[in-house]
Amino acid sequence: MLGPPQVMDPHGAGDDLVQHAVDLLSQQVWCWGQDILRPEGNWLLEIGFDRAEPPVEREECSSVYSLDLPSGAAVVLRGFGVFLADRRRGGVFLPRYEFRPRYFPQAVMDPPPWAVADLPEFDPPGQAERGKCVSLCLELVDWIRTYEVNILETLGLAYRESTLERWESDQHPLLPAEEMAGAWRRLGVAMADHFAPFLAPRDPGSGAEV
């Protein structure tokens, strides 16, 4: 099981900033998985997510969770990353273990991303597409921040603390539950000011399902 992330300075430059984002997203994906397994009921379904069960031939994969946003965009959560799509701007996928945006002009993944192998071929955004890519990434980061604010306001700090306590590791510090929303806010500000590191060349990544 992947251990908790190191807490890093979100205003660091270059690789440090990207690594901070990787660690933060990894912790967030763990929390989404725990929110699905919440004893009182699946939290994602309670707040309006749709759940698509994998077809019989993909039964080894987990369900796909998607949510339509008021902005007209849609967010899709996976254990190996998170996807945001908008018909006007296209789509962007943030890999859990890279946090390097993969942009493509279409707003729909068909078939759904049951596994990493189902992801389409992404290209780094060209100069004309960079503005769309940046706006999608910043909207996604802000949506995650809002999600965590809602967790604290609705389910309480003790709930989020309990989800992090179940992350089995004694070697890495956790980002405390009360700091998660603020960390996403600061990351969004840092990305708006210094987006270039996130477009640097990357190696193919992989990850586990939620």
N, C-alpha and C positions, 0 to 999 in steps of 0.2 A: 504493500500500500504506500502511496506517495506520502511523504511526510509534510508537515506544515511548512509554509514559506518563511524565509528569513525576512525580518522587517527591515526595509531599506528606505532611503530618502527618495521620495517621489520627485524631488526637484533635481536629482542627479542627472548627469548628461550621458548620452550615448548608451552603451551597453548596460550601465547601472540602471538607467531609467527603464529600459526594456525588461531587465531581469526583475525589477520591482513589480512591473505590470504582470509578468508571468507568475510570480509568486502570489500576487493578489488574486488573479483570476483562478489559480489552482485552489486557493482556499475557498473562493466563492463557489466553484463547481462542487466542491465537497459539501458546502452548505446547501446547495440546491438539491443534491442527492438526499441529504438528511431531511430537507423540507418535504420531499416526496414521501419519505418513510415516516413522517410525523405520526406518533401513536394516535393522536386525536383526529387524524385524517390528512389526506394528501393536500398540502398547502397550495401547491401550484394549481390544482383543480379548483380549489376554493376561491382563488382570486381570478379565475377565468381562463386559465390555460386549456387548450385542447390537447388531448392525448391520442396519438396515433399508434396503435399496436403494430409490431412488425409482422410482415406476412409469414406464412408457415415456413417458407424456405429460408427465412432470416430469423428464426425463432431464437437464435443465440444472441440477438441484439436486443437492446433495451428500447422502450417506447420513445417516440419523438414528442417533445412538448413544445407547443407553439402558442403565441399570444399576439393578437392584433392590438396595436397601440392607437391611441387617439390621434396621433400625428399622421396615421395612414400607413405607417411602417408595421412590420411584424418581426418578432424576435423568436428564435428557435434555440432551445437549450440542448446541448449534448455533453456527454462526459469528456469529449475531446476538444470542446470549444463552444463558441456561441456565434450565432449568425443573425444579422439584421438586414432586412430587405425593404426596399421602398420602390414602387413602380416608377417614380420620377428619377431616382438616383441610382438604381441598381442594388447590388447586395455586397455585403462585406462579411467575411468570416474571420474571427479571431481564434487561432489555434491555442489551446490551453497551454502548451509547453513552448510556445514561441512568442505569441502576442505580436505577430507581424501580420498586418491586415492583408487578406487576399481578396481582391476586388474583382467583381465581374458585372457586366452591364445588365444581366437579367435579374429579375426580382424573385424568381421561383426556382427552388431546387427540385428537380424531377428526375429520378425518384428522390424521396426524402433521404437525408443523410443518416442511414442506419449505422454506418460505420465510416471510418476515415476513407476507405476505398471508394465510397460513394460520392465523395466530394468531386465536383467538376475541376477541370484544369483552370487554375487561377493564374493571372498574370499581374505583375505589379502595375498599379494604375499609371497610365500615361499622364502627361502634363495636363491634358484637357480633362482627365477624370479625377485628378488628385483632389480637387475641391469637393467632389461628391464623396470620395473615399473618406476624407477628413471629417466631413459633416456626419456621415454615417457612424464613424467610430466615436465621435464625441457624443452623438445621441445615444449610442449604445452604452457608453460609460456612464452617462447621466441616468439612463434608465436603471442600471444596476445600482447606482447610488440611491435612487428613489426606492427601489425594491428593498434595500437594507433599512432605509428610514421607516418604511411601512412595517417591516418585521419588528423593529423596536417599538413602534407606536401601537401595533396591534397585538403581537404575541409577547412582547416584553424582552428586556435585556437578558433575563434569566434563561429564556428559551434559546436565544442564540448562543449564550455561553454553554448551554448543555450540548448543543450540536458540535461545538468545537472541542469539548471535553472528550468526545468520542473519536477524535482524530488520534489514532494510536501512534505516538512518537514521544520519545524523551530526549531527542537530540536537537530539535529545532524550536525556536520561540514562535509562538502564535502571535498574529496581529490580534489584539484583544477585540472582543465582540463590539464594544462601544466605539471602537475606532474605525470599523470597516467602512461605514458610510462616508466619513470624513476622508478616508484614504482614497476612495473612488473620486470624491470631489477634487481632491488635490491632484490626483493623476490626470483628470480631465483638463485641469488648468495647465499642468505641465505639458500635456500632449498638444494643447492648443498653441503653446508657446514654442514647442520644440518637437515637431512631428517627424522630422527627417530620420531619426534613428529607427523608427518603426517601419520604414520602407527599405531598410538595408537588406542585402542578400541574406537568405536564410537556408538552413538545411531542412529537409522534410522532417516533420515531427509525427508523433503518434501519441495516443493516450487511451485511457480506459473509459468505458461507458459510465454514465451516471448510474 
